[in-house]
Structures are given as C-alpha cells and as structure tokens.
Amino acid sequence: MIDNRPPLWKRALRLVDVFDLPLLTILALLTTVSLLTIYSAGLDYPGRFEAHARNLFVAFAVMWLAANVTPQWMMRAAVPLYIAGVLLLVGVALFGEVNKGARRWLHVGVTRIQPSEIMKIAMPLMLAWWFQKREGARRALDFVVAVVILAVPVLLVARQPDLGTSLLVLGAGVYVIFFAGLSWKVIGALTLAAVAALPVMWNFLMHDYQKQRVLTLIDPTSDPLGKGFHIIQSTIAIGSGGLWGKGWLQGTQTHLEFIPERTTDFIFSVYAEEFGLVGALVLLGIYLALIGRALVISANGATVFMRLFAGAIGMIFFTYAFVNMGMVSGILPVVGVPLPLMSYGGTAMVTLGLGAGLLMSIQRHRKLVQT
C-alpha cells in the first residue's frame, strides 16, 4: 500500500505553523521573565513555581487551540458566548458563592467557575460582531445599542462587587466602540458627564472598602500598618531596586516578607526590586512590543470584525499592565488586577492565552478578501 501522507516533519510543522512568530517571540521573552520572577517570589511558597509553570503551559495550549480557530467561527460564537456569559453572571448574582464579602464564583457540577472572566473575551467579541453587521450603515443608534450591550455585564460584575474585573470588561468594550469610530465630541461629552457624576458615585455607588482604597492612594501613611501597608511596602521595594536592582533572589523586601501578595498582584514590586529601573524598562518594552504587534495585526485585519476584535485584545493587554503597574507604584488604587502572564493565577492567564491565540488566528487569516 502506498502511503500518500506528507512526511512526519511536514505534519509536525503544520501544528506550529498557526503561530505568529513575532508575537510568539515576545510571549516567549515575557514567559522567561515570568518564570525567573515567580521562582524568586515563591521561594517561601512550596509548589508555587511548579504550579505557575503548569498554568503557563495550559495558557500556551489554549493559545494553540485558539490559533486554529477561524474568524468565521469567532463570528458565529460571539452572540451565544455573550448570552451564556450574561446568564452565568445572573446565576452568580442569584446563587453564587460568597467569599470575603464578594459573590463571584458559581458552582457548575463538580467544579466552580468565575463567569466574569468569560466576559473579558466575550464582550469585545460581541461588540465587534455588532459593528461588523452594521458596516456601511452605522448610525448613532448603533452606538447606543453597543453601550447597552456593554453596560449589562459591567453592572453585573460591579455588583458582585469586583471593581478590577468590571474595569477590565468595561475597557474591553470601550476600546471596540472607540475603534468603531465613536466621535471625539461624544467622547468629550461622556468624559465630562463621568467627572460630573463622581460625587454621586462616591456617595451612593461605591462601597466603603472602595472609598478606603481611594483615600489610601491619596495618603497611604494615614494607616501605615493597615490599609496603607501594601502600597508603602510596594513602593519601598520598587525604589530600593535602584538603577540595576539588588540581583535575582537578593530582594530583601521580598524575602523578608514585607511585600504582600508578592506572587500575584504585587509581582512587579518583586521584579523591580531585583532587576531595578533598567529591568523595569526592559519589561515595559516587552509589553509595548506585545501591544504594538497586536495593533499591527489589527491594522492588517481583513474585515471590520477582525480589526475591531484584534485592536481590543491588544488594548486589554495594555489595560492589565497599566493598571497593575500603576497600583503597585502608588499611582492608582489597588483593584486586584494581575500583571499579564507574570502574576500567579490560572484563570487570568488562560484568558490572556486565549486572547493571544485569537490574535494569531486573525493574523493567519489576514489575506481574506477585504469587505
């Protein structure tokens, strides 16, 4: 019998041919930095480094699967995924598990899920689908409907309460609406309205712990051993790194356990202490390269849907990095946003891996006929 199958090496090449080489190189550099930092930060947490490496492997496996998905499939999945996500958020509000005063998890069979994570991808997917369907006949009403589509899950997540995730979902949707051509006049009016609404939000919408985070940001020394402890110790660690850092595994603030949540939300403090300002700039450059590559992929997208969705994914990486670095540096309130592919934790890492894989799929299908 004649074997007409291609050689094994060609079949193996097809498995990796779905990857975008520039994006994969950037992610490989980021993963290397991540593993080095987690190893140092997790010395006092047995098994933390191994679990982080396992999470990275799962994220890259999800990325490979997503890279094999076609943009047409993404279009078909947009509405069902959005509806499922909203229904799960409603389920969380009604039947979710309460932990530390927040209702964010929902038991499904033998496991539990955090539906708000689904919306980080489902939201830009849905809005990109919406504007694709209205290409060429876009009206002001279409943007109003888009805002409603965005507001429903954002309010459900904020109600849990989960300020960090609600901001990420909000940002993901706002980026799509902005890239779709929202007028600068409307953006200016909405900004003024948001500023004017701040007193109302402070008095009626914000929880006490959220108000405390803002007050702590303004003056962390008002409660140095309580609410301000995180920010004070984090900024000390970042500043003590100096220009070149104290060296890998040599961070005193880290290994004397002054930095809280040092493997998760405050991983950047560990990195900056050990690798200094130069290392921080290198990491910042890696993130800028990642975001820039995503925007290039967006610009080369063959359809409105692909361009809007890819642009939103790139800006989601920006939001994660900007908010995390801002909060650990004392520029923004602490809202529990992880540093992309650096912070320990499986859920956010898989979500970002999924986003990166979908970017690669869009890049691979960029030669579709322009619409």
Residue, then its C-alpha position, 0 to 999 in steps of 0.5 A: m500500500i502506498d502511503n500518500r501522507p506528507p512526511l512526519w516533519k511536514r505534519a509536525l510543522r503544520l501544528v506550529d505553523v498557526f503561530d505568529l512568530p513575532l508575537l510568539t517571540i515576545l510571549a516567549l521573552l515575557t514567559t522567561v521573565s515570568l518564570l525567573t520572577i515567580y521562582s524568586a517570589g515563591l521561594d517561601y511558597p512550596g509548589r508555587f513555581e511548579a504550579h505557575a509553570r503548569n498554568l503557563f503551559v495550559a495558557f500556551a495550549v489554549m493559545w494553540l487551540a485558539a490559533n486554529v480557530t477561524p474568524q468565521w467561527m469567532m463570528r458565529a460564537a460571539v452572540p451565544l458566548y455573550i448570552a451564556g456569559v450574561l446568564l452565568l453572571v445572573g446565576v452568580a448574582l442569584f446563587g453564587e458563592v460568597n467569599k470575603g464579602a464578594r459573590r463571584w464564583l458559581h458552582v457548575g457540577v463538580t467544579r466552580i467557575q468565575p463567569s466574569e472572566i468569560m466576559k473579558i473575551a466575550m464582550p469585545l467579541m460581541l461588540a465587534w460582531w455588532f459593528q461588523k453587521r452594521e458596516g456601511a450603515r452605522r448610525a448613532l443608534d448603533f452606538v447606543v445599542a453597543v453601550v447597552i450591550l456593554a453596560v449589562p455585564v459591567l453592572l453585573v460584575a460591579r455588583q458582585p462587587d469586583l471593581g478590577t474585573s468590571l474595569l477590565v470588561l468595561g475597557a474591553g468594550v470601550y476600546v471596540i466602540f472607540f475603534a468603531g469610530l465613536s466621535w471625539k465630541v461624544i467622547g468629550a461629552l461622556t468624559l465630562a458627564a463621568v467627572a460630573a457624576l463622581p460625587v454621586m458615585w462616591n456617595f451612593l455607588m461605591h462601597d466603603y472598602q472602595k472609598q478606603r482604597v481611594l483615600t489610601l492612594i491619596d495618603p497611604t501613611s494615614d494607616p501605615l500598618g493597615k490599609g496603607f501597608h501594601i502600597i508603602q511596602s510596594t513602593i519601598a521595594i520598587g525604589s530600593g531596586g535602584l538603577w540595576g536592582k539588588g540581583w535575582l533572589q537578593g530582594t530583601q523586601t521580598h524575602l523578608e516578607f514585607i511585600p504582600e501578595r508578592t506572587t500575584d498582584f504585587i509581582f512587579s514590586v518583586y521584579a523591580e526590586e531585583f532587576g531595578l529601573v533598567g529591568a523595569l524598562v526592559l519589561l515595559g518594552i516587552y509589553l509595548a512590543l506585545i501591544g504594538r504587534a497586536l495593533v499591527i495585526s489589527a491594522n492588517g485585519a481583513t474585515v471590520f470584525m477582525r480589526l475591531f476584535a484584534g485592536a481590543i485584545g491588544m488594548i486589554f493587554f495594555t489595560y492589565a499592565f497599566v493598571n497593575m503597574g500603576m497600583v503597585s507604584g502608588i499611582l492608582p488604587v489597588v483593584g486586584v488586577p494581575l500583571p499579564l502572564m507574570s502574576y500567579g493565577g490560572t484563570a487570568m492567564v488562560t484568558l490572556g492565552l486565549g486572547a493571544g491565540l485569537l490574535m494569531s488566528i486573525q493574523r493567519h487569516r489576514k489575506l481574506v478578501q477585504t469587505 
